[in-house]
């Protein structure tokens, strides 16, 4: 995680340096260009001041004869100001005069006399007008010839230094903020790494603190949900192992006791004493088969032999099958079945679900009670409900009614219950068909299980 923080910080540094260099170059170029534009404007203003002086010179002398000497003598700066007959002039710039054809006739630097100026260069100067006629153009260091003096260069150097300090300060501030941001980004990732290491070591209770609502917070929330699911699964696995051990212990103990009695000669080797061993063997076989079906159903690998069939006929067969037992217990078994109720499902598995729930209702309903089964067609499903008038299920037990090995009795007696897997298997089988199973119960009034299977 440190490497990630370092990578983010170096990325910020690289970006900051690149932006700083580009900003420095662009701003320096812009400042220098604007400063030159300012000087050019100043030069043009100076040229407009000189033009009337040169026009007067032209009128007095009848031409440009000797204008070069006039410029160097009177228009170039001196240590002390000098007043001449033509006015007070104190200039610091290079002065160039061109005639009406654009030919340079005077240059205070003495470098370009005789050269011809372009129309663009002439437009940067000030026309010299005598008697409403342009007789020449005066330029003061136009753009092509601008060279910054010591004062100007010092000014630009000062601007560059200030700009450098500002950019450096901005870079340091941006670097500090970037490093802080990188730390803030990587801190929850470090927490995730720590929690992941804890979970890898078996500490499934480890969680990550969630701050904010960004993508990293969503990752932390998903991680916590995963850790919670793993913890729940681990607790269920341990509980299941304990339950399986408990379920196997009783029949094995019974079988061992009878076998030891037979071996010791305490019991005669007859069918009466072998029957309990056989019955416990059947119970073990049923438990193992139930565990196999449940594991396959939970893994989504339980094979289903689906076909179209009338579920109303199936319900009638199951009611007839369990009817004798209900009658012997003194119960009233009622059925309200619509017909036909055609669905596409595994007939054997759906029959297993209905038989399991109906048998439970009969087992938990006291003598004189009523068990009612209804089957009807809804908008898009077939609904089968089984109600009893038993003691009901406490509200705190309802969330666990479909848990593996759950029984209502704390003693986990088999007098009214089986292996404790029936409802878990029923739920998995219904959901494997894309259906739902729900339970509603009121203490002292009874319980109702409702199964819904898609009609197609």
N, C-alpha and C positions, 0 to 999 in steps of 0.2 A: 504493500500500500504506500510505503514511502516513495517507491519508484514512481507510482502514479502521481503523487503530489509533486515530485521533482519534475516529472514530464510536463505536468500542467504549468508549473512555475516557469520552466524553461521556455515553454510555448508562449507564455505571457511576455517573458523577457524578449524573445525573438520578435514577437509582434510589436512590442513597445519600441524596440530599437529601430525596426524597419519604419514604423510610422514616424518616429522622431526624425530619422534621417530624411525621409520624404518631406515632412513638414518643414524642416530646416532649409532644405534646398528650395522648396517652392516659396516659402515666405521670404527667404533672402533674395531670391530672384524677383519676386513681386515688389519688395521694398526697394531694391536697386532700380528696377524699371520705373516705378512710380516716382522715385527721387529724381531720376534722369528726366522724366516727363515734367516734373516740377521745375527743374533747372531750365529745360527747353522753354517752358512758358515764361520763366524769368528772363531768359535770353531774348525771346521775342519782344517782351516788354521793353528791354533795354534797347533793342533795335528800333522800336517805334520812337524811343526818346532821341536816338541818334539821327534818325532819318531827317527831321527838320533842320538839324545843324548842317548835315551834308547837303541838303537842298539849298540852304543859304550860301554854303561854300560854292556850290555849282553856279548859283546866280551871280555871285561876286566875281568868280574867276572865269565865267563863260565856258566852263568845261571841267573835266576831271584832272587837269594837269596839276601835278604836285599833291594829289589827295593822299598818297601814301605817306609823304612826310608830314602832312597835316594830322593824319591819324596818329602816327607815332609821337608827334610832338605834343598834341593837345588832347587826344582822346585816350591815351594809355596812362594808367595810374602813375602818380609820382608820390614820393614820400610826404610831400606837403601839397595841399590843394593849391591850384593856380586858377586865377580868374582871367579869362581871355575875353576878347571883345565879342566873341560869339556866344558866350555863356559859361556857366560853371559846370564842368563835367568831371566826374570821378568814376571811372570804369575799371573793372577788374578782369574783363573778358577779352577774348580775341575778336577783333573786328575785321570783317571782310566786306569789300564793296565790289559789286559787279555792275557793268553797264547795262543798257537796255537790251542787249543781245545775250546777256547772261555770262559774258566774259569777265573773269575776275581781273579788276584793274588795281586793286590794293588789298594787301593782306598784312595785318599788323605782325604776323609771324614771318612774313616774307617767304612762304613756302609754295603758295598756289597761284601766284600771279600768272595770268595768261590761260589758265584752265577754264573750261566751260562748265557751268553748273546745270544740273538737270532741272526740269520744271518742278519736280517734287522738292528739291533743295531750295529753289527760288521761293516756293510757297512758304517756307519756314522763315523767311526774312520779312523786312518791312520795306515797302516801295518808297523810293525817293521821288517826290513829285514837285516839278517846277512848272508853273503856269499851266496847271492841269494836265501835265504830260509826265509820264513816268520816264525818268532819265537814268534810273538805276535801281539797284536793290542793295540794302545793307543787311548783313547777317552777323549775329553775335554767336560764335561757336555753335553752329547748327548740329543736329543730331549726329551726323557722320563724323564730326570732329570733336564731340564732347569728350573731354578728359577731366576726371574729377581731381580737384586740387586737394591740398593737405587738409583744409578744414572739412571739405565734403567727405574725404576718405575717413577722417577722424569721426565724423558724425555716423557714417555707415558702420564703422568698426564698433562704435558705442551701441548702435542698434543691434549688431550681430552678437555682441557680448550679452546684452539684455535678453535677446532671443534665446541664446544658448542657456542662460540661467533659467529662463522660464521653461524651456524644453526639458532640461535636466530635472528641475523640480517636478514637472509633470510626470516625467518618466519614473522618478522615485516614488511619487504618490501612486501612480498606476501600478507599479511593481508591488508596493505594499498591499494595495487593495486586491491585486491579482493573487498574491500569495495567500492572503486571508481568505479570498473566495475559494481558492484551490483547497485550502485546509477545511473550510466549511463543507465543500463537496465531498472530500475524501473521508471526513470524520465518520459519517454514517456508514460508509463502506468499510472502515476499520471495525466499526461495531458489528457489521454483518460478518466480517471475517472471524471476529472473536466468537460470535454466537455460533457460526458454522463449525468452528473448531470444538466448541463445547458439545454441540449435538453429535459430532463425529466421535466424541469420547463418551457418549451415552448420557450427557446431561440434557435431556430433552425439555427440561423446564426453562432453559435459557431463552430469553427474548431480546428484541432490539427496541430501543426507545424510538418512538415515531415523532418526528418534528416536521411540521409543514405539510404541504399537499402536493409537492412536486413529484417528479418521476422517482427520485431516490426514496422519498417517503412511501410511495406506492410499492416500491421494491421491498422496503422494510416491512410494510404491512403484509405483503404476500409471503414474505419469509416467516413472519410470526404465525400466519395462518397455516403454513406448511409445518412449522415446528409444533403447533398445537395439534394438528392432525396426526403427526407422527407420535406425539405423546399419547393422544387418545388411542391410536392403533396399538401402541405398545401396551398401554393399560388393558385394552381389550384382549390383546394376545395373552398377557399374563393371566387375566381373569379366566380366559377360555381354557388355558392349560390347567388352572386350578379347578375349573368346573369339570373338565374332562377327567382329571384325576379323581375328583369326587364321584363322578358318575360311574367310573370303572371300579372304584374301590368297593362299593356295596355289592354288586353281583359277584365280583371276584371273591369277596369275603364269604358270601353265601356258598359259592361253589367250593371254596377251600374247606369250609367247615363240614359240608356234607361229604366231601371226598375223604377228609381225614377220619370222619366217623365211619365211613364204609371201610377204609383201610384198617382201622383199628378194630373192626368187627362190632362196633357199637350199633350199627344199622345193618339190617340184612340187605343184600344186593337184589332188590326187587324194584318194580316200576314205581311204587309209591315213594321210594327214597331217591330214585333217579330222576323223577319228574321235576323237582325243584332245580336240579342242576341243568336239566334241559331248558326249563323256562328262563333261567338266568342267561343261558347261552343264546337263546332267541333275543333276549333283551340287549345283550352285547352286540349281536348282529345288527339289530335295528339301530342301535346307537351309532355304530360304525357307518352304516348306510346313510343315516341322516347327516352325519358329518361330511360324508363324501358329496351328497347332493348339495348341501349348504355351501361347501367350499367351491364346487363347480358353478353354482348359481351366482355367488358373490364375485367370482372371477369372470362371469359372463361366458362361460364355456359349457354350460349345461345344454346338451342337445335337446331340441324341442321338435317333436314330430307333429307339425301343424297341419290341420286339415279343416274343412268346413264341417260343422256339426251343429245340431240343435241342443243348446245347453239346457233347455227346459226338460228334455228327456233325461239328461244326465242328473239334474237336480232331483227328479222324481225317483230315479233309481237309488240315489243315496238316501233319500228320505225313507224309502221302503226298506233299505238295508239297516238303518239305525232305528227304525220305528219300534221294533220289538224290544230293544234295550230301553228306550224311553218309556214304553208302556210298562215294562217290568219295574221301573223305578217310580212309577206313579206320576209320570209327566204327561202333559198334553202337548202333542206335536202338531202344529198348524203349518199349512203351506198355502201360499198364494202365488201361483206361477202362471205367467202369461206364456202363450205359445203361438207361433214358434219364436225362438230366440237364437238365431243363427249367428255363430261367430267363427272366426278363423284362428284356431289355437290348438294347443296340445291337449286332447281330451283327457288323457290320463292325469296330466299335471293339474289341470283345472279341477278335476274330480278330487285329487289329493287335497287341494286347498279347501274346497267346500266340505269334504268329509272331516278334515282336521278341525275346522272352526265349529261345525255342527256337533261333533263329538265333544269338544271342550264345553260348548253350551249345555249339553245334556249332563256332563259330569259335574258342572259347577251349579246346576240348578237343583234346589232341594225338592223333595217329593211334594207333589201337589202344584208345582210350578208349571209354567208354559214356555215352550220354545217355538218361535215362529220364524219361518224362512220365506222370503219373498224374492221373486225374480221378475224383472220387468225391463222393457226397452226404453232407454232415454234417447236424447237427440243423436248421440254418436257412440253410445256404449250400451252394454248390457250390465245392469246393476243387480247384484245379489246381496241381500241383507239378511243377517241371522241375529235374532234378538232372543234374550232369555229374561227370566224374572228372578235371576239369582241375586246374591248379595251385592254385586257390583264391584268395581275396582277402585281403590282409593285414588284420588287425583295425583298424589305423588308417585304412584306406580304406573300411571298411564304412559309416561314417556319411555318406560322400560319394557312395555308389554311385548315388543318384538325383538328384544335382546336375546341372545343365545343363552340357554340354560336358565332363563328367568322363570321363576314360579311365584305364584301369589303367596304360598305358604313359606314362612321363614324357615321351617323345618325341612323344606325341600322334599316333602313326603311324596311318594308315588301313588298314594291311595287314590288321588283324583287327577294326578298329572302324569305325563309320560316322561320323555327324556328332557323336556324343556327346549326342544328345537323345533317343535311343530309350527309355532307362529312365525319364527324366524324364516323357516323354509317357505311358509305360505307367502310371506311378504316378498321374498326373493323371486318366487315363481310368478306372482302377479306382476311384479315390476319387469320381469323378463318378457312378459307379453305386452309391455307398454301400458299396463293398467295401474291402478292405485288400490290401496287397502287402508281403511280408516276404522277407528274404534271410538265409540262414545259410551260413557258409563256414568251412572249415578248411584251412589251408595244406597242400598236398600230397595232400589228399583230395577236394577238389571243392567245388562251390557248389550250393545249392538255393534256388530262388525259389518262393514259395508265394503264390498268388492266391486270394482268397476273394470270391465274388460272392454277394450275397443271393439266395436262391431265389425270392423274390417281392418 
